[in-house]
Amino acid sequence: MNLSRSGGYQPRAYRRLVHAEGLVKFGVTVRQSDLAIWARRELRAEAAAALQAVRAELEGYIRRQPEFRDSLLPVDPLPDAPRVIVAMCRAGKAAGVGPMAGVAGAVAQVVAEALAPYSPEVVVENGGDVYLLTQTQRRVVVVAPGSKLSGRLAMLVPAGEKLSVCTSSGRHGPSLSLGRADAAVVVSPDGALADAVATALGNRVRGRSDIKAALEWAAAIDNVVHAMVLCNSQFGAVGNLEIVPVSIDNNG
């Protein structure tokens, strides 16, 4: 059973650009789910167990309620739905999209929280959607191939935060988008919400003139900490995180 929103696997060359000082990098793959993880020590077995468990919950639930996977509009969860399902349905309703728009962010959060007892710092990246449990200030660089601003801007995540940083693109990546933004980025403590709102934010941007209104819409959603849009050579941002210039080689 495919848990991807579009069904396609995309090469993740951007991972070669990622560095997390003081942390050990390892990967875990279960069918379509391909996670890159950073922690104080390698926790491959623990991560694989968490990933397998959350996938089993999602796959089992989809068999009971197929519209949960297929709908592009919000869906109400069944009364006995697992916690991750409820979170994705709640996120979809807040963003006005289907619950599967939050799947990558939700899975990243579940795995990160499962690893937290073993490591005080954990970063889980799932197809460009990241969940961070950090004791150190970290830079999250926005990579949007095709944009002149790709690899030139970063958000500073303060020490002690538990945040999801999710990105949707109308031009690149495996996720379904109805817009034309190079990158729509949303930050929230709720991984499913960050992912779903990033999808909806990207849907609202078809050109540079849409950036301001789209960001105002995202900022009005409860529990959204920060939002950013890159479209062509323009960008806009709203929220609590500091944005700093960076320079990385994102070619290739």
N, C-alpha and C positions, 0 to 999 in steps of 0.2 A: 504493500500500500504506500502510495506516494504522499508525503506530508508537505511537499513543496507547493508554493502558490502557483507556480507556472509549470512545474514538472521538469525543468531543465537544469543541468549542472553547469556552473560557470567556473572556469579556471580562476584560482584565487591568487594571482601573481602579487597582489598588493601585500600579501602576508610577508613577503621578503623585506618590506619596508618597516615592519613593526619591531620595536625593541622596547622591552620593559625591564629597566635596570633593577637588579637585585632579585629577579624572578627567573625560574626555569621554565622553558617552553616545551610543550609536548602536544600531541594531537590525538583526537579520538574520532573514529568514524563508525557509524552504525547505519548501514544502508545509505539513504540520501543525506543523512545528517553528518556533517563534516566540521568538527569544532577544532579551533586552535585555542590552547589554554596556557596561561602563565600562572605559576604559583611558587611558593617558597621552596617546594620540592615536587618531584614528579608524583602525580596522583592519577596515573593512567587507569588503573583498575577501578578506583573509586569513581572517576569521571565516566568511564564506560558503563558502570552499573547504574549511575544516575541517569545517563542518556537513554539506556535501554528501558529503564523504568518509566520515564516520562513519555517515550515513544509508545510503549505498550498502552499507557493510559489514553493517549491521543488516538491510536489506531483502534482500540477497543470501543472508544466512544463514537468514533466516526461510523463504525458498523451499526451502531444503534441510532444515530442521527446523521445521515449522510449530508443533509443540508448544512450542517456545521462546516464541512469541508468545502462545499460547492457554492454557498451563497456569497454574493458580493455586497449584501446588505446585512445589518445586524440580525442576530439570531438569539433567542432566549435559550438558556441552558435548561436541560432536564432537571427535575428537582434533586436528583441524587448525583449530579455531575461532579467529577473531581475538581479539586481546587484550581488546577491549571486551566481547565475548561471554563470555569466560572470567570477567571481572570481575563481570558481571551474574549469571552462574550461581553463582559463589561467594557473592555477596551474598544471592541468593535462598535458598541452602542455609543460610547463617548465620541468616537471619531466618525461615525456614520458609515462604517465599512463592515465587510464580513469578518467574522472572528478569526479566520485563517490569516488575515493581514497582520496579526500579532504573534504568529507562531514562532518565528525565529527569535524574537526578543524574549518571549516567554520561556522557550527552551534554554536559552543562554542564562536566564536568571535562575531557573530551577537547578541547573548544573552548578552554577557558581555558589548558590546557597548550600548545596549538598557538599561542596568541598570546603566551605568555610570552617567547619570544626577541625580540619586538618591543616589549614593554612590561613594566617591572618590577612593575607593579601591574595586575591584571586582575580584574574581577568579571563573572561570567556568570550571568544569571538565566533559568531555563527553567521557566516555569509555577509559580513559587513555590519552586523548588529552586535554590539558589545555590552556586556555587563561587567561592572567593575566594583570590587570590594577592595578598597585601597587605604593604606596608611601613609601613603606617599603622594604628593601632588603629581599628577600624570597629565601629559599632553595627549589629546586625541586629535590627530590630524585628519582633515577632510580630504579624501582622495576621490576625485570625480574625473575620470579620463575624458578628455575632450574639452574640459573647461580650462581657461587660462589660470584660474585660481586653484586648480587641483594641486594639493601638496603645499599650498602657500599659507593656509590658515589652520590654526589649531585652537581647540577649546581647552582651558585649564580646568581639570577636575581636582578640587581641593582634597587634601589628606582627610581621611576619616569618612569619606562619602561612600554610599552604596547607590550607584546610578547606572541606568541603562542609556546608552547612546546608540540610536538606531538611524539608519540612513536608507532612503528610498531614492530611486532615480528613474526618470522617464526616458533616459537614453542608454543606460547600462545596467547590467545585473539581471538576476533571475526573477525578480519580483514583478508582479503585474502593476503597471502604473498607467494612468490615463492622462498624465501631464507631460511637460517637456522640460522639467527642471533637471539640471545636471546632478544636483544633490539636494535632497530635503532631509534635514537632520533634526531629530527631536530627542531631548534628554528628559528622563523621568526616573524616579525610584522604581517605577512599575515597568518591567520589560515589555509586557504585552501592550501596555498603553503607548510607550514610546514608539514601538514598531507600527502599531495601527495608526497613530497620529502622523507618523512620518509618511506612511502610504497616502493618507488623505491630504496631507500638506502638499506632497508632490503632485497629487491629482489636481490641485487648485492652481498650479503654476503652469501656464501655457506660454508665458513670455515674461519679460522683465517688468511689465506694468502690473503684473499680478502679485509680485513679491510682497508688497506692504500689506495688502488686505489678507493674503494667505497667512502671513506671520501673526497678524492681529487675531485671526481666527484661532490659530494654534495656541497662542498665549492665553486665551480666555478659557481653555480647558483645564479643569482642576487637576493638579498634580503634574502638570508640564512645567519643568524647571527652565528650559531653554529651547529655542528653535532657531534654525538657520536655513537659508536657501541660497544655493548657487545656481545661477542661470546665465549662460553665456559668460560675459565678463563682469557681471554684476552679482552682488550678494547683499543680503540683509540678515539681521539677527535681532532677536529679542530674548530677554531673560537675564538670569543671574550669573552666568559663567563669563569669565574674561576670555576674550579672543585675542590671540597673539599671532604675529607673523612668523612663519617658519619657512624653511627651504629644504625640500627633499627631492631626490631624483625619483620621479614616478613614471619614468618611461619604461617600456618593455613589458 
